[in-house]
Amino acid sequence: MYIQQAEIKNFRLLSDVELALEAQTTVIVGRNNSGKTSLSEVIRRLLADGSVAFQLEDFSSVCYDDFCKALVAFNEGQDEAELRKLIPAIELRLSIQYDPAQPQLGPLSPFIIDLNPACTEARVVIRYELKDGQVAHLLDGLPKEPLTPETRVTFFRTLRERIPTEFATKIWAEDPNDVENRRQLQPSVLRSLIKTGFINAQRGLDDVTSRESDVLAKIVESLFATASSSTADSADKQIAAALEGAVHDIQNQIDENFGGQLKSLIPALKTFGYPGLGSQELHTETLLDVRKLLSNFTKVRYTGFSGITLPESYNGLGARNLIFILLQLAGFYKAYRAETTQPGIHLIFIEEPEAHLHPQMQEVFIKKLSEIAQKLVDGTEDKRPWPVQFVVSTHSSHIANAAGFESIRYFLSTAAVDAQDGMRITKIKDLRKGLKQTNSDDKKFLHQYMTLTRCDLFFADKAILVEGLSERLLLPVMVEKLEKESPEAPKLSSQYITILEVGGAYAQLFFELLQFLELQSLIITDIDAVEKPGGEACAVHLGQHSSNACIKAWFSNDNPYTLNGLLAKKEPDKIKDGNRIAYQCPELENGPCGRTFEDAFILANSKTFGLTSTSPNELEIEARTQASKWKKSEFALKYAISEKNWSVPTYIADGLRWLAPEVIRPDLALALAVEAAIDLPEKGTDHD
């Protein structure tokens, strides 16, 4: 069995999302503040923590208005059943896939309540909601009149105080075929089904060598604690018992030898001559405990030379991080095996495993994660399977690209519809589903390209796809030039832009992916004039057609599709699905047009290149002749590094200006009224 899907409602940015999970490893990617950490946090609170506590701030900002609507309905005297429908609740709904042919379903059995023998899904709902009969306690004594900006502050401040006491968690099994058919269950039943583990991004692996950092030693301590439990494996119990025995032997020696010497240091009480103390004597007894020895006096050290061992902090951060993760995984597996009733699912979150790891090590880690889990199983006597599901969140393009499209879930922060300006929610894009219709060869190309080029599309604010090496090398300089020319204009340099060199023959393969990711993009390509469809390359003024596959795909609805039609297009014609294409155009009306980037660059800087022709057609031929004398790399490097006195070709400048305006993405944790309720002091109250 495994968790097939998680649905989350009303928790921070996760207002209403569905997350499909892979049976083994799911990789979560996306820009900062897109809801990745919120995912692990809501799972931690609802599945792992013994006592769940949420604050008003934990509710999605887009549902604050629902609290206001509930107050209005309460003041109008609506019944409790209707009011409860209006009051938001934080909800986690899990769909668990299982094989009904299994003779024993173990801890999943209480959650299977349907009567359909063909059903292979069980559903679990964990909901943080208003307690039964507490509507009046939540809303009584609040403003009776329509809320104003001032009374909203009071309203939300009061809500913030009441929610922790008036809300509680309910757990029930739900029939996948009938949501009204449900069975309420206790938290212990849920924890018997699903065990969780978390390897957080902050692991305490500071790069500090002036003081000891015993992060790994603490994991060794936890491994001993698991081995000492009554339900641990027999092999682990033997090791724990041997450690206890060794400590006991040491304690006996201390009592006999060390204790005797200490006794001579303590003066007899009778020598003080105080009445009543003469018959009392003090003795020393040293008590040793393995856990305290591990906690306070045991350190992990690395083998050096000449018998010298090195402290834990002397190893590189990358190696320590990897060892930390591996030891944690080993600890999770041992803890799973030590459970009296072993859970049916072990869900483990690993946040940012790439910390301090070089790229190759990052790629190997994600590829080997399942193998690591299997090695832990193979290292035991009974080879008992480990029903583990990993959820890995990352900002590493190396991990994302090595994982493969099917396992990637892209978290996108986007403006909430019909909500207050600035409120944002998370969309979860499932690449397995989103690229399902993509041709398998195209999908294979995209994955190979992104892996080989270390492409970071999943983490960029915007993307620029370019034709070749010259554009890629010169593009940063072009951006810098345009920003110096218009210092007040929006700046691309302050945004995270990824540049992909894909060529005109392959750029169209990215269209579907860019649209699916909702990533605003500029595609810079060459017009590639030819005499006729399938004909030879020629000067633009002699051409009738374009051989560029990207342009053909972009304007696939053009009928007829002609070179003159391409040259006549205005900016709105070049925008599609929020993206824009840019190809060569004349610098001046009725002027010459380049066929390639180098042609266009020379025509845009005719004086710099000493062009002498007077007619547009001759100028184009002269520019093409000069461009043909250059190697593309030498041309680009010269004008990127040595020669800086030149102008950006119009077609690229127009495209960059179109891309530059920044999409406003304020990171508002709370709506304005709630911020005021939390941050502003009460009227009449003095604060230092």
N, C-alpha and C positions, 0 to 999 in steps of 0.2 A: 504494500500500500504506500501511497505517497500523496502529498498535498498537490493537487492539480491546479487550484486557483484560490487566490485570496482576494476578497472584496473589502475595501475599507471606506468608511464614510465618516466625514466630519472631524478628522484629526489633522490639525494644522493644514499644510498644503494639500493633504490627501482628502479632498472634499468628497469625491465620489470616484473611486478608481477600481479597476480590476487588474490583477497581476497574475498572469499564468506562470506557473513554476515548472521547470524541467524536473524530471525524475531524479537527476543527480546534481547538476550544477547550473544555477541561473546567475547571469552576470548583469549587474545593475550599473548603468552608465548615465551620464548627463552632466550638465554644467553645475556649478556651485548653486546652492539654495534652490534645488529643483525637487526636493522631497525625499532624497535617498536615505538620509539619516532618520527622517520621520518614520520611514517604513520599519527599520529595525527597532525604533523606540516604541511604536505602538504594539509590535509583536512582543517586545520585552515586557511591557506593562500588562498586557492582557493574557499572555501565555506563561510568563516566567515568574513575575512578582507575586508574592503571596497576598499582599494587600494592594489593591489598585487605587491610585489617587490621581485624579486629573484636576487641573485648574481651568478657569474660564479661557485662559490663553491657549490651552490645548485644543479647544474647539476651532474648527475652520472659521476664518473671518467671514466667509460668505454666508454662514448660517446664523450670524448675530441678529439679522433682521427677523429670523424665525422666533427668537426669544421675544422680540418686540411684538410680533403678531400674536404670540401666545398671551402676552399681557393684555393686549386689546381684547382678545376673545374672553379672557378671564374676567375682565371688567364688564363685559357684555353678558356675563352669566352663562356661558356655554358649559356643557357638562364635561366631566373629567375625561371621558373617553376621547372626545374631540380635542380637548386641550393637550392630551398626551401625544396626539399625532403631530401637533405643532412644535412641541418642545424638542430641540435637537438631542441626539444621542450619538456617542462615539461607538462605532460598530465594526467588528471584524467577523467576516463570514468566510469560512474555509470549506472548500469542496475537496473531499478526499476520495481518490480513486482506489478501488480494491478489487480483488479477484474473488467473486462469490463462490468459486469452486474450492477455495481453501477450506480444509476441514475445521480449522480454528481461526477465528478472527480476533481473538483475545481482547485487548483493550478497546477495539473499535466497536465491539458488539453493542454497547449501550447506545451508540449513535446511529445504529441501523434500525430505523423505525418504519420503513416502507414495506409494503407487501408484494412488491413487484420482483419476481425472481430474476428478471433480466436486468434489473438496475445494478449498476456497478459503482454508484456514487453515494457517499454519506456526507451529510452537511452538518457543520458545527457553527453555531452563532454565539459570539461573545459580545455583549452589549453593555456599555456603561450608560445607564439611563436613570431617569428620575424614579425614585422608589415608589412603590405602590402607595396610594393615598396621600402623597406629599405635594400635590399640585398647589394647594392653598398655602402650605408652609413655604413653598418656593416663591409664590407671587403675591402673597398677602402683604398689605402695608406699603405697596409700591404705588407710583403715581396713577391716579384715576383718569386724569385728563390726557389728551394726545401728547405723546412725547415731544419735547423740544430739545434742542442741543444741550441745554443745561440739565433737564430732567433725565435725559439719556445717560448722562454721566452718573447721576445718582442710581439709576436703574442698574447699570452694569456693575457699579461698585458693590451694590447689594448682592447681585447675582454671584459675583466673584466670591463673596463670603459664604453664600449658601450652598453653592454647588458641591463642595467637598463633603458636606454633611447630608445633603438631600439626595445625592446620586449614589448609586451602587452598581455593581456588576452582576449581570445575569448570564447564565450559560444554558443553552438548550440544543438538543438535536432537532434537526428540521428535515422533514420529508422532502427530497428533491422534486417529487411530483406533486406535492401539496403543501404550500408554505403554512397553511393553517394547522397542519398536523405536526405537533412538536412535543418534545419531552424535556422538561427542565432537569438539569443535572448539577451536581456539585463540582466546585473547582478541582477537587481531588481526582474526579473521574477524567477531567480534561488533561490534567498533568500525567495521568497514567497512560493517556493516549499519545501525547506530544511532549517530548522533552526538548528544551532549547539550549543553545550555547551561543555565546557572543565573544568574538575577538575584536575588541574596539580599536578604532584608529589611533587613539592615544594609548600607547603601550608603555610609556615611561622609559623608553630606551634613549635617554639623553646622551648626547655626545660629550660626556664629562668624564675626564680621567683623573681629576684631582680628588674625587670622592668615589666611594664604592657605590655601584648601582646593582642591587641584588634581585633584579626582576626574574631572572631564570631560577634563582634559588627558591623564590616563593612558589614557582610552579612545581619544583621538586617537593616542596613541603605539601602542596595540595595532592600530589601523586601519592605521597605516603599516607595522607589522610584517607584517600580512597582505598588504598591497599589494606588499611587497618579496619575498614568497615566489616560488619558481620556478613555482608552479602558479596564481598569481593571474591575474585577468583582464588582458587586454592594456591596457585603459584604466587600470587601477590600476597596472600595471607602469610605464606611461609617466609617471604622476604621481610614483611613487617614484623613477624614474630622473631626472626633472627636479629633484626635491629633492636627490638625491645630486649632480647636476651643479652646482646652485647652491652647495652647501656646498664642493664641490671648487674652484670659482672663488674663493670667499672664502678658502680655505686657501692658494691660490697667492699672493693678495695679502698675506696675513699673512706668508708666508715671505719675500716680497720686501721689504716695507716694515716691518712690525712686527718681523720677526726681525732686520733690520739694526739697528734702534734698540736692541733688547734686547742685541745683541752688544756695543755700546759700554758697556753697564752692567757687563759681566763683565770683570774684569781678566785680562790675559794671564798664564798660569801661569808663564811664564819670568821675570816680574818678581819672583817670590818667591825665585829663586835656588836652588831645591832641585834637586839632581842628578837627571837623568833626566826632568824634566818640561818641559824647554825646548822640545821638539819637539811637545808636545801642546797642542791648543787646544780650547776648548769652543764649541759652536754650539747655537743653539736651533732646535727644530722643533715647530710647533704642529699637532697632529692633531685634526681635527674629525670627529665621527660624528653622523649624522642622529639615530640613536636616542638618543644621549646628549643631544643638543640638545633633542629633544622631552621627554626624561625630566627633565632638570635645568633647562632654561632657557626652555621654551615653556609659556605659560599661555593658557588660554582666557579671552578678555575680551569684554565686551559693548559695543556702540557706544553712546556717550553723546552729549553736545552739545559744540560748540566744539572738536572734535577730541580730546576726552578720552574714553578708554575705561575701563570699569569692571571690577574684578576679578570672577572667577567667583563668589566668595562674596557679592558684592553683590546678586546676583539672588535672588528669592524661592525658598524651599525647594521649593515646589510646582513651579515652572517648572524648577528644576534637576533635580528628581526625574524629571520627564517627559522632559527632554532626555537625562538619563542612560539611561533605559530605551530611548528611541528610538535613541540611539547604540549601545547594547549590541546591540539587535536588528539594526541595520545591520552591526555587527561580526560577529555570528553568521552572517548571510547571506553576507558576504564570505568568512568562514572556511570556510563550507560549499562555496562555489564554488571555493575554492582547494585543496580536497582533490584528491589525485591520482585516487583512485577515489571518486566522490561517493556518500555513504551513501544508502540508500533511505528512511531516516526521520531527521528532525531533531527531537528531543524537547527542548522548552525549558520550564523551570520559571521562573515569575515569582512571587516571594513578596511579598505585601502591596503591590501597586502603588499602593494608595491613600495611601501615606505623603505627608502635606503637601498632597495634592490636595483642592480643594473638591469638594463632592458632584457638581456637574454635570460637572466634569472627570473624575471617577471613572467616571461612567456613560458618557461619551463614549469613554473609553479602552477599556473592555471591548467596547463596540459596534463600535469601529473597529479592534480588534486584527487581525482577519483582513484588513481593508482595508489596514492598514499593511504587513502582510507582502506583499500583492499589489503595493503601490506600490514596494517594494524590488525586486521582480521586474521590474516595468515600467520601472524606471530603468536596466536593463541592455540591452546591444545585442541579445543573443540571446533575451532573455525566458525564460531557462531556469527551469522551475517549481521551487518550493521546497517539498519535502514536509515541511512543518513541522507539528508538533502542539504546542499550547500547553497547559500545565497551570498555572492561576493559583490560588494560595491567597490567601484574603482574610478579613479581619474586617469588611469594609465591607458594610452592608446595601444600599448604593447599587449596588455592583458586582454583588452576588448577585442582586438583584431585576432589574437591567437585563439580566442574562445569560439569563434564562429558565429554567424548571424543567428542561427536558430536559438541560441541560448541567451541572446542579448535582449534586455528590456531597457528602453531609452526613456528616461524621465525628463519631461519638458515642462518648465514653468511657463504658464500662459495666463493672459488676462481672463478673469472670470467674466462670464456673460451675464448681463443684466445685474451687475453688482456695482458697488461703489468704485469710483476710479481708483486705480492702484491696487485693488484686491487681486490676488493671484491664486491660481490653483495648479495642481500637477496633472498633466496627462501622461499616461504610461503607454508607450509605443512598443508593441510586441513585434520584433522583426521576423519571428517565425510566421506570424499571421500576415504582417504587412507586406512581406515580399513573397507571399505564397504563389502569386500569379506571375512572378518574374521568371523568365526563361532560365533554366538551370545553368546553361553555359554563361549567361550574363551574370547570374548570381555568383558563380564560381570566379569569374573575372573580377568582380567587385571585391570579393573577399581576398583574393590573391593580391590585387592591387593595394588594398588598404593594409594588408600585412607586410608586403614588401616595401612599401613607401612609408610605413609607420604613420599612416594617415590618422588625423585626430578630428575627423568630422563630428564624432559624438560629443565633443567637448567645446566646440567652437561656437561663437556668437553668430558668425556669418562665414560664408565660403566664397572663394574665387577660384574658378577653374580656368586654367590657361592652356594655350596651344602648345607651347614648347619652352625650351631652356631660356631663351632670350627674355620672354615675358616674365618668367619666374624670377630671374636674377634682377631684372630692372624694376619690377613692380614696387618693391619697398621704396626705391628712390623716387618713383613717380608719385607715390602717396605723399612722401615728404615734400616734393615740389608743389603739389597742389595745395597742401596745407599752408605752406609759406606764402603762396599767392593769395590765399583767402583765409587769413588767420581766424576770422570769426565764424567760418563755416564749420559744420559738423566734422569731426575728425575720426578717420578710420584707425589711426595709430593708437587711439585710446580704447579700441575694441579688440576682442580676440578673434582675429581673422585667420582661417586656415587657407593655404594656397596649394592647390593640387595641379600638378602638371599632367594632363591627361591626353592632350592631342585631340584634333578635330575628329578623328575616326572613332574615338571612344567616349567623348564627353556625354553623348546622349544616353549612354548606359547608366549615368548617374542621375538622370532626371527623376526617375521614380523614387529613388532613395532620398534625394534632396526634398522632394515634395512630401514624402512620408515623414521625414524628420522635421518638417516645417522650418527648414533652415534657409534663411534668405541668402540667395546666391547670385553671383555674377559670373557668366560664362564668357570668356574672352577667346575668340577663335578667329580663323582666317577665312576670307571670302572665297578663296580658291577658285578663281574664274577659269572656265574651260570653254572651248569653242562651241560645244554642244554636249548633250548628255552622253557620258562615256567618252568624250573627246579628250584632246590633249590640253595641257595647261597653256594658258595664254595671258596676255595683258588684259586688264579689266576692261579697257575700252574696246577690246576685240571680242570679249566673251559674251556668251548668250545664257550661260548656266553656271551653277556652282557645284563642285564635286564634294563639298564639305558635308560629311554625314551628319554632323551635329546640326548644322543649319537646315539641312533637309528635314531632319526629325522635328526641329522646332517649328518650322513652317510647313508641316506635312499637309495642312488643309489648303495651302495655296494652289489655286488652279486658274491659270497656268503658273508654274513655278519657274520664274525667270530671274536673271541677274539684274535687269532693270527694276524688277519688282522689289528685289532685296534692297537696292540702293535708294529706292523711293520711300522706304518705310520710315516712319517717325518713331519717337521714343515709345509712345503707348503700344505700338505694334510689336515692339521688341520685349514686352513684359508679359509673362505668362505664369500663372499660379504663384505669384509673388516673387518670381525670379526674372532675371533680365539677361538677354544675350547681347554681345557687342562684337561687331566685326567692322572691317575697314570701311571708311566713308571718306569723301573728299574733305580736305581741310577747309576749302572755300567752295562756295556754290559754283557749279560748273567747272571745278578744278579737277586735277588728276586724283585718282584713287589707287592706293597700293593693293597688291594682291596678298602680300604676306606682312608680318609685323615689321620686318626690316625695311621693306619698301615704304610702308606707311611712316615709319620713324624718319627715314631720310626725307620724304616729302614734307613732313611736319617741320623739318629743320633744313630747308633747301639752301639757305645761306651758309650754314655750318658746313654742309657737304659740297658747297660750290656748284650747285646746279645752275646751268646757263641757258637751258632751253626756254623757249618762250611759249610754246603751245602746250596745252594740258597733256596731249597724247605723247609728245616728245619728252616732257618732264617725267611721265610715268616710265617710259622706256629707259631714260637716263638713270632714274632711281633704281630700277630693277637691275641695270647693268652694274651700278656701284654695289648694290647689296650682294650680288652674285660673287663678288671678289672676296667677301668676308666669310670666315668660319663663324657660325652662330655663337659659339662660346666666346670667341675673341671679341666679336662685336658687342656682346652683352657686357663682358667684363670691362671693356674700355669705357663704355658710357655709364657703367654703374660705379666705377672707381676713379678712373683717370679724368675723363671729360664730364663735367657737370653742367656746362652751359648749353642746355638744349630744352626743347619744349615737348610736353607729353602729347602724343598723337590724339586727335580729337575723339576718336571712337573709344579709346581707353579712358580719357579724362571724363567723358560724359557718363560712362559706366560707373566709374569710381565715385563720381558726385552723386549718382543715383543711389549707390549702396551706402554712402556715408551716414545719412541721418540715422541716429541710434534709436532703436526700439526701446521705449521707456520700460524698464523693469524694476520698479521700486520694490525693495524687499520689506513689505509691511507685515510684521508679525501679528498685528492687531488692527482692526478698523479704528478710525480716529476716536470714536466715542469710547471704545474700550481702552485705548491708550490713555485718554483723559481720566477715565475711571481709576486706572491703576496708578498713574503717575502724579495727578494733580492732588494737592492736599484739600481736605474738606474746608469749606468756607468757615472762617472764624477760628481756624486752627493755626497756631504758630509753629513753624518748623525752622530749625537752625539751618 
